[in-house]
Amino acid sequence: STGDVSTTDRATMTKTEEAMKTYGAMLKSINEQIRELRKVPPTAPDHESVTSRLKKLHTQAEDITDKMQELVEKVAKELE
Protein backbone atom coordinates (compact mmCIF):
# COMPACT_ATOMS: atom_id res chain seq x y z
CA SER A 1 0.00 0.00 0.00
CA THR A 2 1.01 3.63 -0.48
CA GLY A 3 1.28 4.15 3.29
CA ASP A 4 4.06 1.56 3.49
CA VAL A 5 6.04 3.23 0.73
CA SER A 6 6.01 6.66 2.36
CA THR A 7 6.99 5.12 5.70
CA THR A 8 9.85 3.29 4.00
CA ASP A 9 10.83 6.48 2.16
CA ARG A 10 10.74 8.43 5.40
CA ALA A 11 12.91 5.80 7.15
CA THR A 12 15.35 5.88 4.24
CA MET A 13 15.51 9.66 4.32
CA THR A 14 16.06 9.70 8.09
CA LYS A 15 18.86 7.13 7.83
CA THR A 16 20.38 9.07 4.93
CA GLU A 17 20.18 12.33 6.85
CA GLU A 18 21.94 10.76 9.82
CA ALA A 19 24.65 9.29 7.60
CA MET A 20 25.14 12.66 5.88
CA LYS A 21 25.44 14.41 9.26
CA THR A 22 28.04 11.85 10.33
CA TYR A 23 29.97 12.22 7.07
CA GLY A 24 29.69 16.00 7.36
CA ALA A 25 31.11 15.94 10.88
CA MET A 26 33.95 13.68 9.74
CA LEU A 27 34.79 16.05 6.86
CA LYS A 28 34.69 19.04 9.18
CA SER A 29 37.10 17.32 11.55
CA ILE A 30 39.43 16.36 8.70
CA ASN A 31 39.37 19.92 7.33
CA GLU A 32 40.23 21.32 10.76
CA GLN A 33 43.16 18.90 11.05
CA ILE A 34 44.34 19.86 7.56
CA ARG A 35 44.15 23.56 8.47
CA GLU A 36 46.22 22.98 11.61
CA LEU A 37 48.83 20.85 9.83
CA ARG A 38 49.22 23.48 7.08
CA LYS A 39 50.40 25.91 9.77
CA VAL A 40 53.47 23.74 10.43
CA PRO A 41 56.42 25.49 8.73
CA PRO A 42 58.40 23.55 6.10
CA THR A 43 61.45 24.02 8.32
CA ALA A 44 59.89 22.09 11.21
CA PRO A 45 61.83 18.91 12.08
CA ASP A 46 58.70 16.74 11.71
CA HIS A 47 57.58 18.33 8.42
CA GLU A 48 57.95 15.03 6.55
CA SER A 49 55.46 13.30 8.87
CA VAL A 50 53.15 16.35 8.58
CA THR A 51 53.20 16.03 4.79
CA SER A 52 52.47 12.31 5.06
CA ARG A 53 49.58 13.00 7.47
CA LEU A 54 48.17 15.66 5.11
CA LYS A 55 48.17 13.14 2.23
CA LYS A 56 46.29 10.63 4.39
CA LEU A 57 43.73 13.25 5.44
CA HIS A 58 43.15 14.30 1.84
CA THR A 59 42.60 10.66 0.88
CA GLN A 60 40.15 10.22 3.78
CA ALA A 61 38.27 13.34 2.71
CA GLU A 62 38.01 12.02 -0.87
CA ASP A 63 36.76 8.64 0.39
CA ILE A 64 34.08 10.28 2.53
CA THR A 65 33.03 12.55 -0.34
CA ASP A 66 32.75 9.46 -2.60
CA LYS A 67 30.65 7.66 0.03
CA MET A 68 28.33 10.68 0.31
CA GLN A 69 27.94 10.75 -3.47
CA GLU A 70 27.18 7.00 -3.57
CA LEU A 71 24.63 7.42 -0.79
CA VAL A 72 22.87 10.25 -2.61
CA GLU A 73 22.73 8.22 -5.83
CA LYS A 74 21.50 5.09 -4.01
CA VAL A 75 18.72 7.02 -2.25
CA ALA A 76 17.73 8.78 -5.46
CA LYS A 77 17.33 5.36 -7.13
CA GLU A 78 15.34 3.98 -4.19
CA LEU A 79 12.98 6.97 -4.23
CA GLU A 80 12.32 6.83 -8.00
All heavy atoms as an XYZ file, in Angstrom:
627
protein
N       0.836     -1.200      0.000
C       0.000      0.000      0.000
C       0.871      1.251      0.000
O       2.040      1.210      0.360
C      -0.915     -0.001      1.215
O      -0.174      0.325      2.366
N       0.285      2.363     -0.376
C       1.010      3.630     -0.477
C       1.560      4.063      0.869
O       2.642      4.617      0.942
C       0.095      4.767     -1.018
O      -1.151      4.206     -1.397
C       0.752      5.474     -2.167
N       0.838      3.801      1.946
C       1.282      4.154      3.294
C       2.629      3.539      3.623
O       3.499      4.202      4.178
N       2.799      2.264      3.238
C       4.061      1.565      3.494
C       5.224      2.245      2.780
O       6.275      2.442      3.345
C       3.969      0.113      3.018
C       2.947     -0.670      3.831
O       2.609     -0.224      4.943
O       2.496     -1.714      3.352
N       4.994      2.619      1.540
C       6.045      3.231      0.729
C       6.520      4.529      1.384
O       7.710      4.735      1.578
C       5.560      3.496     -0.716
C       6.591      4.314     -1.480
C       5.281      2.181     -1.420
N       5.594      5.386      1.780
C       6.010      6.661      2.361
C       6.723      6.455      3.701
O       7.655      7.172      4.022
C       4.823      7.609      2.516
O       3.927      7.129      3.476
N       6.316      5.427      4.438
C       6.986      5.118      5.702
C       8.404      4.642      5.424
O       9.356      5.060      6.073
C       6.210      4.037      6.489
O       4.877      4.481      6.676
C       6.848      3.779      7.835
N       8.539      3.785      4.409
C       9.854      3.292      4.003
C      10.714      4.450      3.514
O      11.871      4.573      3.888
C       9.715      2.233      2.883
O       8.843      1.216      3.337
C      11.056      1.639      2.523
N      10.111      5.308      2.681
C      10.834      6.475      2.161
C      11.293      7.362      3.317
O      12.428      7.830      3.335
C       9.957      7.296      1.217
C       9.788      6.633     -0.145
O      10.434      5.590     -0.374
O       9.023      7.154     -0.967
N      10.402      7.574      4.270
C      10.736      8.428      5.404
C      11.893      7.818      6.199
O      12.823      8.517      6.594
C       9.507      8.643      6.293
C       9.540     10.009      6.981
C       8.242     10.342      7.685
N       7.099     10.372      6.778
C       5.976      9.671      6.950
N       5.821      8.879      7.999
N       4.991      9.770      6.088
N      11.845      6.499      6.419
C      12.914      5.802      7.148
C      14.234      5.927      6.395
O      15.278      6.185      6.985
C      12.541      4.340      7.349
N      14.159      5.749      5.080
C      15.352      5.878      4.236
C      15.926      7.277      4.341
O      17.126      7.458      4.513
C      15.005      5.564      2.755
O      14.516      4.226      2.681
C      16.219      5.700      1.858
N      15.062      8.283      4.256
C      15.510      9.662      4.318
C      16.138      9.980      5.680
O      17.159     10.648      5.761
C      14.362     10.637      4.032
C      13.857     10.600      2.604
S      15.171     10.748      1.360
C      15.621     12.464      1.580
N      15.538      9.470      6.745
C      16.064      9.702      8.091
C      17.441      9.073      8.231
O      18.376      9.712      8.709
C      15.104      9.126      9.155
O      13.834      9.743      8.987
C      15.597      9.392     10.551
N      17.570      7.829      7.769
C      18.858      7.135      7.829
C      19.905      7.879      7.004
O      21.042      8.046      7.414
C      18.711      5.710      7.299
C      18.902      4.657      8.379
C      19.090      3.288      7.808
C      17.746      2.610      7.571
N      17.814      1.294      6.991
N      19.488      8.330      5.826
C      20.379      9.065      4.927
C      20.828     10.366      5.583
O      22.009     10.708      5.553
C      19.668      9.367      3.597
O      19.208      8.141      3.037
C      20.600     10.052      2.616
N      19.878     11.069      6.174
C      20.179     12.333      6.846
C      21.211     12.124      7.954
O      22.154     12.894      8.096
C      18.889     12.881      7.462
C      18.626     14.334      7.163
C      17.251     14.740      7.659
O      17.140     15.124      8.837
O      16.292     14.658      6.867
N      21.019     11.067      8.734
C      21.942     10.760      9.824
C      23.329     10.440      9.278
O      24.337     10.907      9.807
C      21.413      9.602     10.665
C      20.266     10.009     11.576
C      19.515      8.829     12.163
O      19.973      7.675     12.029
O      18.455      9.075     12.785
N      23.372      9.647      8.218
C      24.653      9.294      7.597
C      25.342     10.550      7.070
O      26.540     10.733      7.264
C      24.431      8.291      6.464
N      24.569     11.426      6.417
C      25.135     12.663      5.876
C      25.682     13.552      6.998
O      26.739     14.163      6.852
C      24.086     13.444      5.077
C      23.797     12.828      3.740
S      25.272     12.811      2.686
C      24.533     12.484      1.118
N      24.961     13.614      8.117
C      25.441     14.413      9.260
C      26.755     13.843      9.777
O      27.692     14.581     10.080
C      24.397     14.418     10.385
C      23.306     15.441     10.199
C      22.356     15.435     11.391
C      21.076     16.190     11.049
N      19.964     15.799     11.910
N      26.826     12.509      9.871
C      28.044     11.847     10.330
C      29.194     12.135      9.375
O      30.277     12.536      9.798
C      27.824     10.321     10.441
O      26.736     10.093     11.334
C      29.065      9.616     10.969
N      28.940     11.945      8.069
C      29.968     12.224      7.069
C      30.390     13.694      7.126
O      31.565     14.013      7.045
C      29.466     11.905      5.656
C      29.356     10.420      5.347
C      28.360      9.941      4.507
C      30.262      9.500      5.862
C      28.255      8.589      4.196
C      30.162      8.151      5.559
C      29.155      7.697      4.724
O      29.065      6.367      4.423
N      29.416     14.572      7.279
C      29.694     16.003      7.357
C      30.592     16.333      8.535
O      31.548     17.106      8.409
N      30.298     15.724      9.683
C      31.107     15.939     10.882
C      32.523     15.410     10.673
O      33.499     16.043     11.091
C      30.457     15.262     12.083
N      32.638     14.266     10.012
C      33.954     13.684      9.736
C      34.764     14.613      8.828
O      35.941     14.869      9.075
C      33.799     12.305      9.091
C      33.276     11.244     10.033
S      32.674      9.778      9.155
C      34.190      8.905      8.841
N      34.115     15.133      7.780
C      34.794     16.045      6.861
C      35.237     17.314      7.573
O      36.337     17.813      7.350
C      33.878     16.407      5.680
C      33.789     15.396      4.555
C      32.775     15.841      3.520
C      35.146     15.198      3.890
N      34.365     17.825      8.431
C      34.690     19.043      9.180
C      35.932     18.807     10.037
O      36.852     19.633     10.071
C      33.494     19.453     10.039
C      33.636     20.794     10.675
C      32.363     21.216     11.400
C      32.560     22.589     12.014
N      32.141     22.643     13.409
N      35.956     17.675     10.715
C      37.097     17.322     11.554
C      38.376     17.198     10.721
O      39.427     17.711     11.101
C      36.795     16.010     12.275
O      37.976     15.473     12.810
N      38.277     16.532      9.583
C      39.432     16.365      8.698
C      39.920     17.731      8.218
O      41.120     18.020      8.244
C      39.081     15.448      7.506
C      38.967     14.001      7.998
C      40.128     15.556      6.401
C      38.420     13.031      6.975
N      38.984     18.589      7.810
C      39.366     19.917      7.325
C      40.057     20.734      8.411
O      41.016     21.457      8.129
C      38.151     20.661      6.773
C      37.704     20.108      5.437
O      38.506     19.542      4.700
N      36.443     20.256      5.115
N      39.590     20.609      9.648
C      40.228     21.319     10.764
C      41.652     20.804     10.982
O      42.575     21.588     11.190
C      39.401     21.163     12.044
C      38.163     22.038     12.050
C      37.146     21.667     13.129
O      37.440     20.778     13.966
O      36.061     22.271     13.125
N      41.819     19.480     10.897
C      43.158     18.896     11.053
C      44.085     19.365      9.935
O      45.248     19.698     10.172
C      43.076     17.364     11.048
C      42.413     16.776     12.281
C      42.256     15.273     12.140
O      43.249     14.555     12.057
N      41.028     14.793     12.099
N      43.551     19.401      8.710
C      44.342     19.859      7.559
C      44.778     21.310      7.781
O      45.941     21.651      7.581
C      43.545     19.710      6.242
C      43.429     18.223      5.859
C      44.201     20.499      5.110
C      42.513     17.921      4.698
N      43.832     22.149      8.222
C      44.148     23.562      8.475
C      45.280     23.706      9.490
O      46.207     24.494      9.294
C      42.907     24.307      8.957
C      42.410     25.336      7.957
C      41.391     26.309      8.553
N      40.367     25.683      9.375
C      39.244     25.147      8.909
N      38.993     25.144      7.607
N      38.361     24.614      9.719
N      45.186     22.922     10.572
C      46.220     22.982     11.606
C      47.582     22.522     11.071
O      48.606     23.152     11.321
C      45.832     22.127     12.827
C      44.760     22.751     13.690
C      45.112     24.169     14.154
O      46.181     24.350     14.758
O      44.310     25.090     13.897
N      47.575     21.408     10.345
C      48.828     20.853      9.826
C      49.485     21.797      8.812
O      50.704     21.843      8.710
C      48.585     19.477      9.198
C      48.323     18.348     10.183
C      47.863     17.100      9.455
C      49.563     18.037     11.013
N      48.664     22.542      8.073
C      49.220     23.478      7.081
C      49.977     24.624      7.746
O      50.765     25.290      7.097
C      48.103     24.036      6.199
C      47.666     23.045      5.150
C      46.920     23.733      4.021
N      46.527     22.780      3.011
C      45.319     22.702      2.492
N      44.369     23.528      2.897
N      45.041     21.826      1.561
N      49.721     24.835      9.039
C      50.401     25.909      9.769
C      51.834     25.520     10.143
O      52.635     26.375     10.499
C      49.630     26.261     11.048
C      48.285     26.912     10.791
C      47.562     27.134     12.111
C      46.143     27.638     11.883
N      45.399     27.684     13.156
N      52.134     24.209     10.073
C      53.472     23.744     10.431
C      54.443     24.222      9.344
O      54.252     23.939      8.170
C      53.526     22.201     10.540
C      54.938     21.721     10.819
C      52.561     21.719     11.615
N      55.472     24.972      9.732
C      56.416     25.492      8.734
C      57.244     24.378      8.084
O      57.544     23.380      8.743
C      57.315     26.432      9.544
C      57.172     26.005     10.963
C      55.815     25.383     11.090
N      57.598     24.562      6.822
C      58.401     23.554      6.101
C      59.735     23.271      6.790
O      60.324     22.215      6.585
C      58.639     24.183      4.735
C      57.657     25.280      4.600
C      57.266     25.704      5.981
N      60.174     24.186      7.623
C      61.454     24.023      8.322
C      61.330     23.181      9.592
O      62.331     22.827     10.197
C      62.021     25.408      8.703
O      60.996     26.133      9.406
C      62.430     26.195      7.476
N      60.101     22.871      9.986
C      59.890     22.090     11.206
C      60.538     20.715     11.068
O      60.511     20.122      9.988
C      58.407     21.931     11.486
N      61.138     20.204     12.154
C      61.829     18.910     12.083
C      60.907     17.758     11.681
O      61.349     16.803     11.043
C      62.360     18.692     13.497
C      61.880     19.816     14.333
C      61.217     20.827     13.468
N      59.627     17.845     12.029
C      58.703     16.741     11.712
C      57.882     17.032     10.455
O      56.817     16.452     10.250
C      57.779     16.467     12.900
C      56.878     17.659     13.214
O      57.199     18.784     12.780
O      55.862     17.457     13.899
N      58.373     17.931      9.602
C      57.583     18.330      8.424
C      57.264     17.162      7.501
O      56.206     17.123      6.891
C      58.263     19.457      7.638
C      57.338     20.110      6.677
N      57.305     19.785      5.343
C      56.352     21.014      6.874
C      56.353     20.487      4.747
N      55.752     21.241      5.652
N      58.169     16.192      7.417
C      57.947     15.025      6.554
C      56.722     14.237      7.028
O      55.886     13.824      6.225
C      59.184     14.134      6.562
C      59.306     13.273      5.328
C      60.632     12.550      5.284
O      61.673     13.214      5.143
O      60.610     11.301      5.420
N      56.609     14.047      8.342
C      55.455     13.303      8.870
C      54.178     14.146      8.723
O      53.094     13.595      8.531
C      55.681     12.890     10.321
O      55.662     14.018     11.166
N      54.309     15.460      8.787
C      53.151     16.346      8.584
C      52.643     16.193      7.154
O      51.444     16.044      6.910
C      53.535     17.825      8.884
C      52.447     18.768      8.388
C      53.766     18.017     10.376
N      53.564     16.199      6.199
C      53.201     16.030      4.785
C      52.514     14.691      4.559
O      51.487     14.617      3.873
C      54.467     16.116      3.900
O      55.128     17.354      4.178
C      54.110     16.089      2.426
N      53.049     13.650      5.174
C      52.470     12.314      5.062
C      51.052     12.295      5.647
O      50.126     11.729      5.053
C      53.371     11.323      5.781
O      52.685     10.140      6.077
N      50.891     12.925      6.799
C      49.578     13.004      7.469
C      48.577     13.775      6.598
O      47.426     13.375      6.477
C      49.765     13.677      8.835
C      48.522     13.785      9.655
C      48.226     12.507     10.423
N      46.945     12.630     11.096
C      45.867     11.916     10.786
N      45.917     10.994      9.860
N      44.730     12.095     11.430
N      49.045     14.869      5.984
C      48.169     15.657      5.105
C      47.667     14.813      3.938
O      46.487     14.855      3.595
C      48.908     16.892      4.572
C      48.930     18.103      5.488
C      49.929     19.138      4.999
C      47.551     18.723      5.632
N      48.559     14.016      3.343
C      48.170     13.136      2.231
C      47.081     12.174      2.671
O      46.104     11.955      1.959
C      49.380     12.363      1.702
C      50.228     13.151      0.745
C      51.311     12.283      0.125
C      52.321     13.139     -0.604
N      53.682     12.638     -0.507
N      47.285     11.576      3.863
C      46.290     10.627      4.389
C      44.945     11.312      4.607
O      43.896     10.754      4.282
C      46.783     10.014      5.703
C      47.793      8.917      5.518
C      48.073      8.187      6.825
C      49.188      7.177      6.643
N      50.330      7.438      7.521
N      44.977     12.509      5.177
C      43.730     13.245      5.436
C      43.013     13.584      4.140
O      41.790     13.475      4.048
C      44.027     14.519      6.240
C      44.402     14.291      7.711
C      44.955     15.569      8.316
C      43.209     13.806      8.517
N      43.763     13.992      3.137
C      43.147     14.305      1.839
C      42.491     13.065      1.245
O      41.381     13.143      0.713
C      44.187     14.882      0.864
C      44.494     16.321      1.103
N      43.586     17.330      0.854
C      45.603     16.937      1.589
C      44.124     18.488      1.167
N      45.348     18.287      1.627
N      43.155     11.914      1.371
C      42.597     10.657      0.883
C      41.321     10.313      1.641
O      40.311      9.927      1.031
C      43.624      9.515      1.032
O      44.802      9.874      0.309
C      43.081      8.212      0.475
N      41.346     10.481      2.971
C      40.147     10.216      3.780
C      39.001     11.126      3.345
O      37.861     10.675      3.205
C      40.438     10.460      5.264
C      41.224      9.362      5.930
C      41.505      9.685      7.393
O      41.491     10.834      7.820
N      41.769      8.653      8.173
N      39.301     12.395      3.121
C      38.271     13.344      2.708
C      37.664     12.924      1.373
O      36.445     12.961      1.196
C      38.848     14.755      2.615
N      38.510     12.487      0.434
C      38.012     12.017     -0.866
C      37.122     10.796     -0.697
O      36.076     10.691     -1.336
C      39.180     11.679     -1.794
C      39.824     12.896     -2.418
C      41.098     12.555     -3.185
O      41.280     11.371     -3.579
O      41.909     13.473     -3.378
N      37.548      9.855      0.151
C      36.764      8.638      0.391
C      35.381      8.982      0.948
O      34.371      8.426      0.507
C      37.478      7.704      1.373
C      38.726      7.057      0.770
O      38.903      7.142     -0.463
O      39.521      6.492      1.536
N      35.356      9.893      1.911
C      34.081     10.281      2.525
C      33.193     10.977      1.498
O      31.998     10.697      1.405
C      34.314     11.187      3.754
C      34.993     10.376      4.869
C      32.995     11.773      4.249
C      35.502     11.218      6.020
N      33.789     11.852      0.696
C      33.027     12.548     -0.344
C      32.432     11.538     -1.325
O      31.270     11.648     -1.713
C      33.929     13.564     -1.081
O      34.510     14.442     -0.109
C      33.132     14.401     -2.071
N      33.229     10.520     -1.702
C      32.746      9.462     -2.598
C      31.580      8.712     -1.960
O      30.578      8.410     -2.625
C      33.858      8.468     -2.936
C      34.932      9.076     -3.843
O      34.696     10.168     -4.410
O      36.005      8.460     -3.974
N      31.709      8.386     -0.672
C      30.646      7.665      0.029
C      29.358      8.500      0.061
O      28.268      7.965     -0.110
C      31.082      7.330      1.453
C      32.033      6.170      1.540
C      32.265      5.749      2.976
C      33.153      4.530      3.072
N      34.509      4.850      3.530
N      29.501      9.799      0.286
C      28.332     10.681      0.313
C      27.651     10.675     -1.060
O      26.435     10.576     -1.148
C      28.738     12.112      0.690
C      29.149     12.254      2.152
S      29.829     13.885      2.498
C      28.366     14.720      3.135
N      28.457     10.761     -2.102
C      27.935     10.750     -3.475
C      27.200      9.441     -3.747
O      26.094      9.447     -4.291
C      29.096     10.943     -4.456
C      28.657     11.082     -5.900
C      27.797     12.304     -6.154
O      28.089     13.379     -5.642
N      26.738     12.140     -6.914
N      27.808      8.318     -3.367
C      27.181      7.001     -3.568
C      25.850      6.926     -2.832
O      24.868      6.400     -3.360
C      28.096      5.887     -3.051
C      29.263      5.571     -3.956
C      30.302      4.672     -3.270
O      29.947      3.944     -2.312
O      31.464      4.703     -3.695
N      25.840      7.439     -1.607
C      24.634      7.419     -0.789
C      23.517      8.221     -1.455
O      22.383      7.758     -1.553
C      24.949      7.975      0.601
C      23.844      7.924      1.645
C      23.440      6.481      1.921
C      24.307      8.585      2.931
N      23.856      9.393     -1.940
C      22.868     10.252     -2.612
C      22.297      9.528     -3.836
O      21.089      9.503     -4.040
C      23.513     11.602     -3.016
C      22.598     12.380     -3.953
C      23.827     12.421     -1.770
N      23.183      8.927     -4.620
C      22.733      8.217     -5.825
C      21.864      7.019     -5.476
O      20.844      6.764     -6.116
C      23.939      7.778     -6.658
C      24.620      8.946     -7.346
C      25.986      8.612     -7.915
O      26.346      7.411     -7.979
O      26.695      9.571     -8.311
N      22.251      6.270     -4.444
C      21.498      5.091     -4.011
C      20.092      5.500     -3.563
O      19.103      4.883     -3.953
C      22.257      4.405     -2.872
C      21.626      3.127     -2.392
C      22.438      2.497     -1.273
C      21.559      1.566     -0.474
N      21.600      1.805      0.960
N      20.018      6.551     -2.755
C      18.723      7.019     -2.248
C      17.866      7.529     -3.398
O      16.669      7.251     -3.458
C      18.919      8.106     -1.160
C      17.606      8.760     -0.818
C      19.546      7.485      0.077
N      18.472      8.270     -4.308
C      17.727      8.780     -5.459
C      17.093      7.634     -6.226
O      15.934      7.712     -6.630
C      18.658      9.594     -6.367
N      17.853      6.541     -6.422
C      17.332      5.361     -7.130
C      16.168      4.738     -6.358
O      15.157      4.376     -6.919
C      18.439      4.321     -7.323
C      19.132      4.436     -8.617
C      19.939      3.170     -8.921
C      20.945      3.442    -10.027
N      22.265      3.860     -9.521
N      16.367      4.611     -5.026
C      15.337      3.983     -4.188
C      14.041      4.807     -4.184
O      12.969      4.246     -4.058
C      15.841      3.867     -2.739
C      16.799      2.713     -2.543
C      17.317      2.617     -1.114
O      16.652      3.146     -0.197
O      18.397      2.033     -0.919
N      14.159      6.109     -4.305
C      12.979      6.969     -4.232
C      12.310      7.188     -5.586
O      11.276      7.835     -5.658
C      13.342      8.320     -3.591
C      13.843      8.248     -2.142
C      14.219      9.624     -1.654
C      12.812      7.623     -1.224
N      12.910      6.660     -6.649
C      12.325      6.831     -7.996
C      10.942      6.214     -8.085
O      10.675      5.188     -7.504
C      13.233      6.186     -9.049
C      14.291      7.132     -9.555
C      15.277      6.423    -10.489
O      15.085      5.237    -10.814
O      16.260      7.076    -10.866
